Amino acid sequence: MDLGLANATAVVVGGGRGMGLATARCLAQDGARVAVVGRSAEVLEAAAADLSRCGSPDAVAVVADISDADQVVRVFADIGQRWDGELNVLINTVGPGAAGSFEELTDDQWHAAVDDGAMGMVRCVRAALPLLRKAQWARIVNFSAHSTQRQSTRLPAYTAAKAMVNSVSKNLSLLLAPDEILVNVVSPGSIASEALLGWADSVGVDGSDPYRLMEAIDEHFGHPAHLPRAGLPDEIGPVAAFLASRRNSYMTGANVNVDGGSDFT
């Protein structure tokens, strides 16, 4: 499907790997100019080369720590200069958080979960808004998690941060509706991301088998899906890319679950 992204400008925060990279690839394949933002220069340079091969006419790696507001401002100032002061697409995919019971998690772990999982998104949207408002059309897609709807007692801080993403995104969809900037949320379920595969390795589970991975997730976190396997990052990318595209012309304020089937809406 032609998503109408040829020569569009897009920033994918957390686009160096996993679901972020899978989303960035979809944008690149449709001809968008894509900047991937993250902390690791090596990972981002490899991602930018990958996106160039996928068809992006101007793929760029931008190294920044989005927990630092000054760095975020610099990132979008530099992107604005590169792309004539306009930005069509902002996608925020980051948001790791420590696992542990309510009693186990420290104040520092709670603060880190909110900062990584929600405040990074807030900083990026705030810095990007002048560029998004200047563009002829614009979309924001924020990544949340299905645990905001199906709670796990091992993920209270992470889930609280993602609930903040949901609330802020809904508010932004209302705020930016007069500008016709569409704001939506993607809530992945149990996806074989780098973080999840790292966890699987730590508990002795073969993460390369999505069926065994889902069994382990069910055993440890109680997050089964209707489908008997974990999802793959490449199954998230097309959904996020559609929400970020001109093909999505009337969906805003929505939270789209990509979770292998669930009992919630």
N, C-alpha and C positions, 0 to 999 in steps of 0.2 A: 504494500500500500504506500502510495506517495503521501507522506505526512506534511508536505508543504514546508519542509525545513531547509531547502536548498539555500545556502549562504546565510541562513539565520545564525545568530550568535548565541552560544549557550555556555553556561558555567555549570560544571558538575562538581560539587564539593564532596570530597571523598570518592572521587572518580578514578583513583589509581588502581583499584582492585575490586573484586567481588561484584555486588549488585550495582555499585556506582559505575564501575567500568563496563559492565554489561549494558547499562543504560546509555552511557556515553557512546558505546559502539553503535547502538541503534540510531542515535542522533547523527553520528558520523556517516553511517551507511546511507542516510537520507540527504547527505550533503551539507550538514551544519558545520559551522566553525565552532570547535569545542575546546574550552579550557578546563583542564582537570586540576583541582586544588587539593593539596594535602601536605603532609609533613615530610615525606620521604622523597628526596630528589630522584634517587635511583628508580623507585617504583613509578613515579610520575613521568619520568623521561621515557621509560619503557611503555607506559600507557599511551603517551602522546605519539610515539612511533607506531604503535598498534592502531591508533585512531587515524593516522595519516594513511596507513595501508587500507583501512576500512572505507576511505573516501573523504575524510574531512579535509577541506581545502586550507584550513589554518588551525591545526591542532597544537595546543600549547600547554606546557606543564608550568604550574604556578606553585611554588613552595611557600607554605604559610601555616602558621599555627592559629586556628580559628578561635582558640581560647584567648587570644590577644586582640583586643578591639582595634588597636592601632595597626596591626598587621592586616586585619580584615579591610580596614579603610584603604590601606595602600593597595591591596590586591585589586579592589574594584576601581580605584583611581587609575591603576595601570591598565586594566582591561578596558576602561572607558577610553583611554588614549589610543589603545590598539584598535578598537572597533568604533571609532568616531562617536563615542559618547552614548552608544545604544547597546541594549542587551535585550534579547528576546526571551531567553529561558534561563531560569535559575532552578537548579535541582540540588537539594540538600539530603545527602544519604548517610551522613555520619551519625554515630550515637552508640558506641560501646558502653557497657556498664558492668560493674562488678556483680557477680552472682553471690548470693548468701541470704540467710534468713534475716528477718527484721532485727533480731537480737544481735546478730553477728556484724552487721554493717556499721562502720564507723561514720562519724560526721564527715570526715574527709571523703569517704567513698560516696556518701550521698551528694556532697557538693560536686564531686567529679562527675557523677552520673548526670546531674542537671546541667552542668557546664558543657559536657561533651554531647549530651543527648538532646539538649534544647537550646541553651544559650548560644551555642555556635550558630544554629539556624537563625536565631533572632539577630545576631550581629550581621550575618551575611545578607539577610533580607533588608535590614536597615541600610546597609552600605550600598546595596544594589538598586534600591528603589528609584533614585534619580535616573539611572540608566534604563530601567524597565519602563518608567513613565515616558521617557523620550522616544522609545521604540514605537513603531506603527502597531505592533501587537506584542503581547507579553504573557508569559505563563510562569507560575511558581509551583513546584512539586516538592513536597516535604515527605521524608520517609518516617513513618511511625513503626508500630509493631502490633501484631494481633494480641499480644499479652495485655494490652490496655482493655481488651474486651473479654479475654479468657485469662484470668489472673493465675499467676504462679507464686507460691510462697517463697520461692528461691530468687525471685526477680523484683522485689518491691521498689528499689531505687530506680532501676532501668525503666520499669513500667511507669512510674510516676513521671519521669522525665519525658517519656513518649506521650503520656496523657497531656502534658504541657504543650507538646508539639501539636497535638490535635486541637487543643483549645485556641492556641495562638493562630493556627492556620484558619480555623473557622472565623475568627475575628478578622484576620486579614482578608478573607474572601468578601466579607461585608465592607470593610474599609476601602478595598480596591475595586469594588464592583463599578463605581462611577467611571473609573479609568478603563474599564473592561480588561483588567488584568485578572486572569483566572487563577485561583489558588486551590490546589487539591492535595490530598494526602494518599500515599500508598502504604498499606499495612501488610508487610510480608509476614508469612507464617514461619514455619521451620524450614529455613533455606540453608543449604550447604555453603555458607559463607566461610571466609577464612577464620573468623572468630569461632564459629560453631565447629569447624573441622579441628581447630586447635583444642577446643574443649573435648571433642570426641577422642583425640589422641591422648589427652591427659587421663582419660578414664579407660583407656585400652580398647576403644571401639574403632573399627575400620570405617572411617568416614567416607571412603570412596563408594561404599554400598549404601545408597539412599534408603533402602528398606531397613537395613540394620541400624542406620543412623536414626530413623524415626522410632524404632523400637527403644533405642537408648534414650531418646528425648522423652518418650512416654514414661519410661522407668524413672527418670530423674526429675522431670519437670511437670509431667502430667499434661502435655500439650499434644495430644493426638489430633490427627486430621481425618477426614473421611477417606482420603486417599492413603494407601498404606506406606507411603514413602515421603522422605523429605524432598523439598523443591530444590531447584538449581537457580543460580543467579541469572542465567540466560532466560529463565521463565518470568523474571521480574522486569527485565529491561524493556521489552516491548510495551508493557502496560504503562510504565512510567513515561516512556517516549511518546506514547499516544497522548497522555494527559498534558505533556509539555508542548504539543504540536498545534499547528493551525487546524488540524482535523478535529481537535477538541475545541469546539466553538461555543458550547453552551453548558458545560459542566464546571461548576465551581462550588467550593465548600463541601466537596464530597470526600469520603474516606473509603478507598477501594481496597478490599481485602483480597490478597493473593496468597492463599493459605492452604490449598489442597482440600478445602471444604470445611465448614464450621457451622455451629449452631447459632451464630450471632450474625447481625446485619451491620 
